[in-house]
Amino acid sequence: MIDCNNNFFHLYNEKISYLFYVMPNHQLGHLYYGKNLGQLSQGELEYLADHSNRGAEITEYDPKMKDFSLGDRMQEYPVFGTSDFREGALDIKLGQEQVYPDFKYDHYEISRGKKRNESYPASYGDDAENLIIYLKDEDHGLDLKLTYSIFSDVAAVVRKAEIHNYSDQQYFIENMQSGVLDLPESNYDFLQLSGAWIKERHIRRRPLEQGITKVESLRGATSHQANPFVALVDKNVSNDHGEIFASNLIYSGNFVSQVQVDEWHTSRLMTGVNPQYFTWQLDSGENFAVPEAVLFYTPAGYNGLMQETHTFAKKHVIAQKWLHEKRPIVINNWEATYFDFDEEKLMRLARKAKEVGIECFVLDDGWFGKRDNDHSSLGNWTINRKKFPLGLEHFSKQIHELGMQFGLWFEPEMVSADAPIYQKHPEWVVRHPYQRASIGRNQYVLDFANPEVVNNIFNQMKTVIEKAKVDFVKWDMNRHITEAYSAYLAQKKRPQGEFYYRYILGVYDLYHKLLNAFPDLLIEGCASGGGRYDLGIMYYSPQIWPSDDSDAGERLDIMSGTLLAYPLSTFSNHVSAVPNHQTGRKTSLTFRQNFNSFGPLGYELDLNKLSDDELTAIKNHITWYKEKRDLLVNGQFDQLLPIGDEHNTYAWSVSNDDEQVVGFYRKLAKPNETLDHYLKLKNVDFKADYQIRDHVLKGKFLAEVGLRLPYQLNGWNQAMAQLAGDFQSYIYDVKKI
């Protein structure tokens, strides 16, 4: 619902209220974001808006407005330099002159519904209500349009900003943020998802202090090291209790997410395109819009947060068809063969995969050009005739005749020095016009700011996908951008500061072209693993390879962090070989399968090297997984044990109205531990009976007492121990009777 009354604006649903108003200077002031307040009276609105100055050292906004300053006001879209000394959401220059826009409220509109448009990622939904606020700066000839969207089923407000230049002057935007949330307190911890390659999105918390706390990326992608999702969490937050404000960005490039605390302990959360190395030329008559930001709220701790972030991504970002289509169980040949394969070797792997119930064969790197290592052939998307003498379509036909889908790996954004397009078009490479240039992983980045480059790669991919009847694409991206320079932008006389943003627009354009040509194509996102795990990619890729680290023990922490912001359905899992190729760790097949069954399941090992007992275990597990696939991919996810920095024990449940699957994991065995620990379950019917193995227990009992954890071998209880050794796991099937 949206109420607009006497310059007060109230967006609300059953979960939340978001309130702002037109201040005495005709700019927008923020009032409240939190639990639903219901319809408010005029007196209550005015009570909220009543404000007295907080300190003596304020600068008045206008001498005609006694005691009015922006310096101690909560605002909706603040601009630095006009009595507010905190960082603002917008910085504009006229030539070398800094401009201080003064956007004043003009009028508003309300619309209903948001259509999905695959040309650019954004939230969508028939149940959306959209409040569009129009503001005007007549001195500079600029209009600002702020859009707020709220949905009926999620505690989130979506923010977007767009600027229009109706003057006859040329401006340069140097900073334009997507979302701002001013809060009256700062007694929170700042939570971020950080790490590195093969250890992405670990949970990190630090207290807010006066000043700026931020995470950012300048790598051309959201990155392994950082993620645009951040949260302000109650100091005593737990799985089910504690207030959390969070933000995320529907974008895949350079970003910044930060909180600034002022001298009065007001917190200003901002998120958007990173202003470092960003400049956008805004000519007369032109518009510029930034990506959407999402602001979440929950009073119900981490599990409450996940219900909101997961619902939002599944219902309002990811294409709806993937809520209903079965995600295929895949076999990926990478860790089984690396570059060393031919058609016969792959077919032996495919036939064994079919025997155990796997549904899709994904051919990874090395099928094209003269690619026998990572020094060659990227950008040359022609069939490697040495490995496929009868063509890729011949191999694909055999896979399809087995009754399996066929998947194929591409790295569309990259090029090797021996590729024909590199030789013919050296200007298509991202590289400054000087002799020295960096190289990463023996490859260069293509200039996706140039539409001609995108079209070339699309046409190459389209030819292969059509001929080989590809069902599944794994889209990889294995190096970050250095020496960001576009010969195309130079030729168009556009600022090089536009490059990073235009590059990501090119990535989205290629996704759009592929899905427009092949509407049923499942594209799995990947960027050296989890280097681009964000809502922008999820708009096109319903699942993402979360990390090149396939070790289930390490994935416990990666998953725990990732699932605070993104749903289980996006978390692609592969059971890999031991010793693990990234950590050298040996874990049991049971442990690896028990972990990887939560989300889309896959395998990445040489099945022909396994024993008959191992193959039987895989076949039986796949049979079980297929029976519960929709639950394990799309069910409600809840953490059952405390999360945070790396723990030793983990437990979660995935549930619907009729059943749930509970996973328990312990990394290292502990001597002489207490035997009787219980997991209190979520999302159960208190009055119903539930079957758990040989036991029948009431829902109320499971919620208040819980499931008994399996007995761990602790030195003396050999006769009754159910688990022994390091890296233990246990799966419970809980069915309503």
C-alpha positions in Angstrom: 0.0 0.0 0.0 1.1 3.6 -0.6 -0.5 6.5 1.2 0.3 10.1 0.1 -1.2 12.7 2.3 -0.2 16.4 2.8 3.4 15.8 1.6 3.8 12.7 3.7 4.5 9.4 1.9 3.9 6.0 3.5 4.8 2.7 1.8 3.7 -0.3 3.8 2.6 -4.0 3.7 1.8 -6.4 6.4 5.5 -6.5 7.4 7.0 -3.1 7.1 6.4 0.7 6.9 8.6 3.2 5.1 7.9 6.9 5.7 9.3 10.1 4.3 8.0 13.6 3.8 8.7 17.0 2.1 10.8 19.1 4.5 10.3 22.9 4.9 13.0 23.5 2.3 11.0 21.3 -0.2 13.6 18.5 -0.2 12.8 15.0 0.9 13.4 13.9 4.6 13.4 10.4 5.9 11.2 9.5 8.9 11.0 5.8 9.6 11.7 2.3 8.3 10.8 -0.7 10.4 7.8 -2.8 11.5 4.4 -2.1 10.0 2.7 0.9 11.6 -0.7 0.6 9.8 -2.4 3.6 8.6 -1.3 6.8 10.5 -3.2 9.8 11.4 -2.1 13.3 10.3 -1.2 14.0 13.9 1.0 11.0 14.1 2.8 11.9 10.9 3.4 15.4 12.2 4.6 14.0 15.5 7.2 11.9 13.6 8.3 15.0 11.5 8.8 17.2 14.5 12.5 18.0 14.7 14.8 20.1 16.9 18.4 20.9 16.0 20.8 18.5 17.7 23.9 20.7 18.0 25.2 24.2 18.0 27.7 23.8 15.2 25.2 23.5 12.4 25.2 25.5 9.2 21.8 26.9 8.2 20.5 25.9 4.9 19.1 29.3 4.0 19.2 32.6 6.0 15.5 32.9 5.4 14.9 29.6 7.2 16.0 30.2 10.8 17.5 27.1 12.5 16.9 24.8 9.6 19.9 22.7 8.5 20.4 19.5 6.5 23.4 18.6 8.6 21.4 16.9 11.3 18.4 15.7 9.2 17.6 12.2 7.9 17.2 12.5 4.2 16.0 10.4 1.2 18.6 11.5 -1.4 21.2 13.8 0.1 23.6 16.0 -1.8 26.9 17.1 -0.2 27.7 20.7 0.2 24.5 22.4 1.2 24.7 22.4 5.0 25.2 18.6 5.1 28.8 17.6 5.6 28.2 13.8 5.3 28.9 12.1 2.0 26.0 12.5 -0.4 24.3 10.4 -3.0 25.1 12.6 -6.0 28.1 14.6 -7.2 28.0 16.6 -10.5 30.4 18.9 -12.3 29.9 21.5 -15.0 33.3 21.5 -16.6 35.7 21.8 -13.7 33.1 23.5 -11.5 31.5 21.5 -8.7 27.7 21.8 -8.8 25.6 21.6 -5.7 22.1 20.6 -7.0 19.1 21.6 -4.9 16.4 19.2 -5.9 13.0 20.3 -4.7 9.8 18.3 -4.6 7.6 18.9 -7.7 5.0 16.1 -7.8 4.4 12.4 -7.5 2.8 9.5 -9.4 1.7 6.0 -8.4 1.8 3.0 -10.7 1.1 -0.7 -10.2 3.0 -3.7 -11.4 6.6 -4.0 -12.7 7.1 -5.9 -15.9 10.2 -8.1 -16.4 12.5 -6.7 -19.2 15.6 -8.8 -19.9 17.5 -5.9 -21.5 18.5 -4.8 -18.0 18.2 -6.4 -14.5 15.6 -5.0 -12.2 13.0 -6.2 -9.7 9.6 -7.2 -11.1 6.2 -8.4 -10.0 2.5 -7.9 -10.7 2.0 -7.1 -7.1 4.4 -4.2 -7.1 3.3 -0.7 -6.1 5.5 2.1 -7.3 5.8 5.6 -6.0 7.6 8.0 -8.3 8.8 11.3 -6.9 9.7 14.1 -9.3 12.2 16.7 -8.0 13.5 19.7 -9.9 16.6 21.9 -9.7 15.6 25.0 -11.8 18.9 26.7 -11.3 20.8 24.0 -13.1 18.1 22.6 -15.4 18.1 19.1 -13.9 15.3 16.8 -13.0 15.6 13.9 -10.5 13.2 11.0 -10.5 13.2 8.7 -7.4 11.2 5.5 -7.7 10.2 3.4 -4.7 8.7 0.0 -5.2 7.1 -2.2 -2.5 5.7 -5.8 -2.9 3.0 -7.5 -1.0 5.0 -10.5 0.1 8.4 -9.3 1.2 9.9 -6.8 3.8 11.8 -4.8 1.2 11.7 -1.4 -0.5 13.4 -1.1 -3.9 15.0 2.3 -4.7 16.0 3.7 -8.0 17.2 7.1 -9.2 17.3 8.7 -12.6 18.5 12.2 -13.6 17.5 14.2 -16.7 19.3 17.2 -18.1 16.9 19.7 -19.6 19.4 22.5 -19.7 21.5 23.4 -22.7 24.7 22.6 -20.8 26.8 19.4 -20.6 27.2 18.0 -17.1 29.5 15.2 -15.8 28.1 12.9 -13.1 30.9 11.7 -10.8 28.8 9.9 -8.2 25.2 8.7 -8.3 24.1 6.2 -5.7 21.2 3.9 -6.0 19.9 3.7 -2.4 20.1 5.7 0.8 18.8 4.8 4.2 19.3 7.2 7.1 18.7 5.6 10.6 18.5 7.5 13.9 20.8 5.1 15.7 24.3 3.5 15.2 24.4 0.8 17.9 24.7 -1.9 15.2 27.4 -4.2 13.9 28.3 -3.9 10.2 28.0 -7.3 8.6 29.7 -8.0 5.3 30.4 -11.1 3.1 34.1 -11.1 2.3 36.9 -13.4 1.4 39.0 -14.3 -1.6 39.2 -16.8 -4.4 38.2 -20.3 -3.1 37.0 -18.8 0.2 34.2 -16.4 -0.8 31.5 -14.7 1.2 32.4 -15.5 4.7 30.5 -13.7 7.4 32.4 -10.8 9.0 31.1 -8.4 11.6 32.6 -5.2 13.1 31.0 -2.5 15.2 30.0 0.8 13.6 32.0 3.8 14.8 31.9 7.5 14.0 33.2 7.8 10.5 32.8 5.5 7.4 32.6 1.8 7.3 32.5 0.3 3.8 33.1 -2.5 1.4 33.7 -2.0 -2.3 35.0 -3.5 -5.5 37.2 -1.9 -8.2 37.8 -5.1 -10.1 35.2 -4.7 -12.8 33.0 -7.3 -11.1 31.4 -7.6 -7.6 34.4 -9.9 -6.9 35.5 -12.8 -4.6 36.8 -10.3 -2.1 33.6 -8.4 -1.5 29.9 -8.5 -2.1 27.4 -5.6 -2.4 25.2 -7.1 0.3 25.7 -5.6 3.7 23.6 -5.5 6.9 23.3 -3.6 10.1 22.6 -6.1 12.8 21.6 -5.8 16.4 24.6 -6.4 18.7 22.8 -9.4 20.2 21.4 -10.8 17.0 20.7 -14.5 16.8 19.1 -16.8 14.3 15.6 -15.9 15.3 15.9 -12.6 17.3 17.3 -9.2 16.7 16.7 -6.3 14.3 18.5 -6.2 11.0 18.6 -3.6 8.3 20.2 -4.8 5.0 20.9 -3.6 1.5 21.8 -5.1 -1.7 22.3 -4.0 -5.3 20.9 -5.4 -8.5 24.2 -4.9 -10.3 27.4 -6.9 -11.2 30.2 -4.3 -11.5 32.2 -1.9 -9.4 30.2 -1.0 -6.3 30.4 0.6 -2.9 28.2 -0.2 0.1 28.9 1.9 3.1 27.6 3.3 6.4 28.6 6.7 7.7 28.0 7.6 11.4 28.0 11.2 12.3 28.6 13.0 15.6 25.0 12.5 16.7 25.2 8.7 16.0 22.9 8.9 13.0 23.8 6.2 10.5 23.7 6.8 6.7 23.7 3.6 4.6 24.4 4.1 0.9 24.9 1.6 -1.9 25.5 2.0 -5.6 28.0 2.2 -8.4 31.5 2.9 -7.1 32.3 6.6 -7.8 36.0 5.8 -8.0 37.1 5.9 -11.7 33.5 6.7 -12.7 32.4 9.7 -14.8 29.2 9.9 -16.9 28.8 12.6 -19.5 25.2 13.9 -19.4 24.5 15.9 -22.5 21.5 18.3 -23.0 18.3 16.3 -23.2 19.9 13.0 -21.9 18.9 10.8 -19.0 21.0 8.6 -16.8 19.6 5.9 -14.4 21.5 3.9 -11.8 20.9 0.2 -10.9 18.2 -0.6 -8.3 19.0 -1.0 -4.7 17.0 -3.1 -2.2 16.5 -2.2 1.4 15.5 -5.1 3.7 14.2 -5.1 7.3 13.5 -7.8 9.8 13.1 -8.0 13.6 13.6 -11.7 13.5 17.3 -12.3 13.2 19.2 -14.2 10.6 16.4 -16.6 9.7 14.0 -13.7 9.4 16.5 -11.9 7.1 16.9 -15.0 4.9 13.1 -15.3 4.5 13.0 -11.8 3.0 16.2 -11.9 0.9 15.3 -15.4 -0.5 11.7 -14.5 -1.2 12.8 -11.3 -3.0 15.4 -13.0 -5.2 13.2 -15.9 -6.1 9.9 -14.0 -6.7 11.2 -10.7 -7.9 14.6 -11.1 -9.5 15.1 -14.7 -10.9 12.9 -15.7 -13.9 9.8 -17.4 -12.6 10.1 -20.4 -14.9 13.0 -21.6 -12.8 10.8 -21.9 -9.7 9.0 -24.7 -11.5 11.5 -26.3 -13.9 13.6 -29.1 -12.4 17.3 -28.2 -12.1 19.2 -31.0 -13.9 21.7 -33.1 -11.9 24.9 -32.5 -13.8 28.2 -34.2 -14.4 31.0 -31.7 -15.2 34.1 -33.2 -16.7 36.6 -30.5 -15.4 38.1 -32.1 -12.4 37.7 -35.5 -14.0 39.8 -34.7 -17.1 40.9 -31.0 -17.1 42.1 -30.4 -20.7 43.1 -34.0 -21.3 40.1 -35.5 -23.1 38.7 -36.7 -26.4 35.2 -37.8 -27.5 35.7 -41.4 -26.5 37.0 -40.5 -23.0 34.1 -38.2 -22.4 31.5 -40.8 -23.6 32.8 -43.3 -21.1 32.2 -40.7 -18.4 28.8 -39.8 -19.8 27.6 -43.5 -20.0 28.7 -44.1 -16.4 26.9 -40.9 -15.3 23.7 -42.1 -17.0 23.9 -45.4 -15.2 23.8 -43.6 -11.8 21.0 -41.3 -12.7 22.7 -38.1 -13.7 20.7 -36.0 -16.2 23.1 -33.5 -17.9 26.6 -33.7 -19.2 28.5 -30.4 -19.0 31.6 -30.2 -21.2 33.9 -27.7 -19.6 37.0 -25.8 -20.9 39.0 -27.2 -23.8 36.5 -28.1 -26.5 37.3 -25.1 -28.8 40.1 -23.8 -31.0 43.4 -25.4 -30.2 42.8 -25.3 -26.4 45.0 -27.8 -24.6 46.0 -25.4 -21.8 45.0 -22.0 -20.6 47.4 -20.2 -23.0 45.2 -20.4 -26.1 42.0 -20.0 -28.1 39.6 -17.9 -25.9 37.5 -15.8 -28.3 37.9 -18.5 -31.0 34.6 -20.4 -30.4 35.1 -23.0 -33.1 35.3 -26.7 -32.6 38.6 -28.4 -31.6 38.7 -31.0 -34.4 41.6 -32.8 -32.8 39.3 -33.7 -29.9 36.0 -33.9 -31.9 36.9 -35.0 -35.4 33.2 -35.5 -36.2 32.2 -32.2 -34.8 30.7 -31.2 -31.5 27.2 -31.9 -32.8 28.1 -35.5 -33.2 29.2 -35.7 -29.5 26.1 -33.8 -28.4 23.8 -36.2 -30.4 25.3 -39.1 -28.5 24.7 -37.4 -25.2 21.1 -36.6 -26.2 20.6 -40.2 -27.3 21.5 -41.3 -23.8 18.5 -39.3 -22.6 20.7 -36.6 -21.1 20.9 -32.9 -21.6 24.1 -31.3 -23.0 25.9 -28.4 -21.4 28.8 -26.4 -22.6 31.4 -24.0 -21.0 32.1 -20.6 -22.5 34.2 -17.7 -21.3 32.6 -15.0 -23.5 34.3 -11.9 -22.1 37.9 -13.0 -22.6 40.3 -13.5 -25.5 43.7 -15.2 -26.0 46.5 -13.6 -28.0 46.2 -16.3 -30.7 42.5 -15.8 -31.4 41.5 -14.5 -34.8 39.5 -11.6 -33.3 42.6 -10.5 -31.3 44.7 -10.5 -34.5 42.1 -8.7 -36.6 40.8 -6.3 -33.9 43.5 -5.5 -31.3 41.5 -2.5 -30.4 38.8 -4.8 -29.0 41.0 -5.6 -26.0 40.7 -3.6 -22.8 44.1 -2.0 -22.6 45.5 1.5 -22.4 47.2 2.9 -25.5 50.7 2.4 -24.1 53.3 -0.4 -24.6 53.0 -2.1 -21.2 49.7 -3.8 -20.2 48.9 -6.4 -17.6 47.8 -9.9 -18.4 46.0 -12.4 -16.1 45.7 -16.1 -16.6 47.3 -15.7 -20.0 44.2 -13.9 -21.3 42.9 -10.4 -22.0 39.4 -8.8 -21.4 37.3 -8.0 -24.4 35.8 -4.5 -24.6 32.2 -5.2 -23.9 31.5 -1.5 -23.8 31.7 -1.8 -27.6 28.4 -3.3 -29.0 30.3 -4.7 -32.0 32.3 -6.9 -29.7 29.2 -8.2 -28.0 27.6 -8.9 -31.3 30.6 -10.8 -32.5 30.7 -13.1 -29.5 27.0 -13.6 -29.6 27.1 -14.7 -33.2 29.9 -17.2 -32.4 28.1 -18.6 -29.4 24.8 -18.8 -31.3 26.3 -20.9 -34.0 27.7 -23.4 -31.6 24.6 -23.6 -29.4 22.3 -24.1 -32.4 24.4 -26.7 -34.1 25.1 -28.7 -30.9 21.6 -28.2 -29.5 23.1 -27.0 -26.2 20.7 -27.1 -23.2 22.9 -25.7 -20.5 25.7 -23.1 -20.6 28.3 -22.5 -17.9 29.4 -18.9 -18.3 32.8 -18.3 -16.8 34.9 -15.1 -16.3 38.5 -15.8 -15.0 40.2 -12.5 -14.7 39.5 -9.0 -13.5 39.9 -5.7 -15.4 43.2 -3.8 -15.4 44.2 -0.7 -17.3 40.6 0.0 -18.0 40.5 1.8 -21.3 38.2 1.5 -24.3 39.3 2.5 -27.8 35.6 2.5 -28.7 34.8 5.1 -26.1 37.8 7.2 -27.2 36.6 7.0 -30.8 33.1 8.1 -29.6 34.6 10.9 -27.6 33.0 9.6 -24.4 34.8 9.8 -21.0 36.8 6.7 -20.1 35.0 6.9 -16.7 32.0 5.4 -18.4 33.8 2.2 -19.2 33.2 0.0 -16.2 29.5 0.8 -16.3 29.2 0.3 -20.0 31.1 -2.9 -19.7 28.5 -4.5 -17.4 25.8 -3.2 -19.7 27.5 -5.2 -22.5 27.5 -8.3 -20.3 23.8 -7.9 -19.7 23.2 -7.3 -23.4 24.9 -10.7 -24.3 22.8 -12.5 -21.7 19.7 -10.8 -23.2 20.6 -11.8 -26.7 21.3 -15.4 -25.7 18.0 -15.8 -23.7 16.0 -14.1 -26.4 17.4 -16.6 -29.0 17.2 -19.6 -26.7 14.4 -19.0 -24.1 14.8 -22.4 -22.5 18.6 -22.2 -22.1 19.8 -22.6 -18.5 22.8 -20.4 -17.9 24.9 -21.1 -14.8 26.9 -18.0 -13.8 30.5 -18.4 -12.9 33.4 -16.0 -12.4 36.4 -18.1 -11.4 33.9 -19.6 -9.0 32.1 -17.0 -6.9 33.6 -13.7 -8.3 30.2 -12.4 -9.5 27.6 -13.8 -7.1 25.1 -11.0 -7.2 21.4 -10.2 -8.0 22.4 -8.7 -11.4 23.7 -12.1 -12.6 20.9 -13.9 -11.0 18.4 -12.0 -13.1 19.7 -14.1 -16.0 21.4 -17.1 -14.3 19.1 -18.8 -11.8 22.1 -20.6 -10.3 25.7 -19.7 -9.9 28.9 -21.7 -9.3 29.6 -20.3 -5.8 33.3 -21.1 -5.5 36.1 -23.0 -7.3 36.6 -24.6 -3.9 34.6 -27.8 -4.2 35.6 -29.1 -0.7 32.5 -29.6 1.2 34.1 -28.7 4.5 35.1 -25.3 3.2 31.7 -24.9 1.5 30.0 -25.0 4.9 31.2 -21.4 5.6 30.8 -20.2 2.1 27.1 -21.4 2.1 26.4 -19.9 5.6 27.5 -16.5 4.4 26.0 -16.7 0.9 22.6 -17.7 2.1 22.1 -14.6 4.2 21.6 -12.7 1.0 20.8 -15.2 -1.8 18.5 -18.3 -1.9 19.5 -21.9 -1.8 18.2 -22.4 -5.4 21.1 -20.3 -6.7 23.8 -22.3 -4.9 25.2 -24.9 -7.4 26.9 -27.8 -5.8 29.3 -30.5 -7.1 30.4 -33.7 -5.4 34.1 -33.8 -6.2 37.0 -36.3 -5.8 39.2 -36.9 -2.8 41.8 -35.8 -2.0 40.1 -32.5 -2.8 41.9 -30.7 -5.6 41.8 -27.3 -3.8 42.5 -28.3 -0.1 44.0 -31.8 -0.4 41.4 -32.9 2.2 39.9 -36.4 2.3 36.2 -36.6 3.3 33.8 -39.4 3.0 31.4 -39.7 0.0 28.6 -39.6 2.5 29.7 -36.2 3.9 30.2 -34.8 0.4 26.8 -36.0 -0.8 25.0 -34.9 2.3 26.3 -31.4 2.0 25.9 -30.9 -1.8 22.3 -32.1 -1.8 21.1 -28.7 -0.5 20.5 -26.8 -3.7 21.1 -27.9 -7.3 23.1 -31.1 -7.2 26.0 -32.0 -9.5 29.1 -34.2 -9.7 32.7 -33.3 -10.8 34.9 -36.4 -10.7 35.8 -39.4 -12.8 33.1 -41.9 -12.1 35.1 -44.6 -13.8 37.6 -44.5 -11.0 35.1 -45.3 -8.3 34.4 -48.7 -6.8 31.1 -50.5 -7.3 30.1 -49.6 -3.7 30.7 -45.9 -4.3 28.7 -46.0 -7.6 25.8 -47.7 -5.8 25.9 -45.1 -3.0 25.8 -42.3 -5.7 22.9 -44.0 -7.5 20.9 -44.5 -4.3 21.6 -40.9 -3.2 20.5 -39.5 -6.6 17.3 -41.5 -6.4 16.6 -40.0 -2.9 17.5 -36.5 -4.2 15.1 -36.7 -7.2 12.3 -37.5 -4.8 13.0 -34.4 -2.8 14.5 -32.1 -5.4 11.9 -29.4 -5.3 12.1 -29.2 -1.5 15.9 -29.2 -1.5 16.1 -26.5 -4.2 13.1 -24.3 -3.4 12.1 -25.0 0.2 12.3 -22.6 3.1 15.9 -22.5 4.5 16.5 -22.1 8.2 19.7 -22.2 10.2 19.4 -24.3 13.4 22.7 -23.6 15.0 24.5 -20.2 15.6 26.3 -18.8 12.6 29.1 -16.3 12.1 32.8 -16.8 11.9 33.8 -20.4 11.1 32.2 -22.9 13.5 32.8 -26.5 14.1 29.1 -27.6 13.9 26.4 -26.6 11.5 22.8 -27.6 11.1 20.0 -26.3 8.9 16.6 -27.4 7.6 14.8 -27.0 4.3 11.0 -27.3 4.7 7.6 -26.9 3.1 4.2 -27.4 4.6 4.4 -31.2 4.5 8.1 -32.2 5.2 11.6 -31.1 5.8 15.1 -32.3 5.4 17.6 -31.5 8.2 21.3 -31.5 7.6 23.8 -31.8 10.5 27.6 -31.4 10.0 30.6 -31.5 12.3 34.1 -30.6 11.0 36.3 -32.0 13.7 35.5 -34.7 16.3 35.8 -33.6 19.9 36.7 -36.0 22.7 34.3 -36.7 25.6 31.5 -34.5 24.3 28.1 -34.5 25.9 25.9 -37.0 24.2 22.4 -35.4 24.2 22.1 -32.3 22.0 18.9 -31.3 20.2 18.0 -29.3 17.2 14.9 -27.2 17.6 13.0 -27.3 14.3 11.3 -24.4 12.4 8.3 -24.3 10.3 6.4 -27.2 11.9 2.7 -27.6 12.7 2.4 -27.8 16.4 -0.6 -30.1 16.3 0.6 -32.5 13.6 2.6 -35.7 14.0 5.9 -36.2 12.2 7.7 -39.3 11.2 11.5 -39.3 11.8 12.9 -42.8 11.0 11.3 -45.0 13.6 9.9 -42.2 15.7 6.6 -40.3 15.7 6.9 -36.9 17.3 4.6 -33.9 17.6 5.4 -30.7 15.9 5.3 -28.8 19.2 7.8 -31.3 20.6 10.1 -30.8 17.6 9.9 -27.0 18.0 10.4 -26.9 21.8 12.7 -29.9 22.4 13.9 -30.9 19.0 15.7 -33.7 17.1 18.4 -35.5 19.1 21.7 -35.1 17.3 23.5 -38.3 16.3 25.8 -39.7 18.9 29.4 -39.0 18.2 32.2 -41.4 19.1 33.8 -39.8 22.1 36.3 -42.4 23.3 34.2 -44.9 25.2 30.8 -45.2 23.5 31.7 -47.4 20.5 28.6 -49.5 20.9 26.1 -46.7 20.5 28.1 -44.1 18.4 26.4 -43.2 15.2 29.2 -41.0 13.8 33.0 -41.2 14.2 35.9 -39.2 13.0 36.3 -35.8 11.4 33.9 -34.3 8.9 30.7 -36.1 10.0 27.2 -35.5 8.6 23.7 -36.8 9.2 20.5 -36.3 7.3 17.0 -36.4 8.8 13.9 -36.8 6.7 11.0 -35.3 8.7 7.5 -36.0 7.2 4.2 -34.8 8.4 1.8 -37.8 8.9 
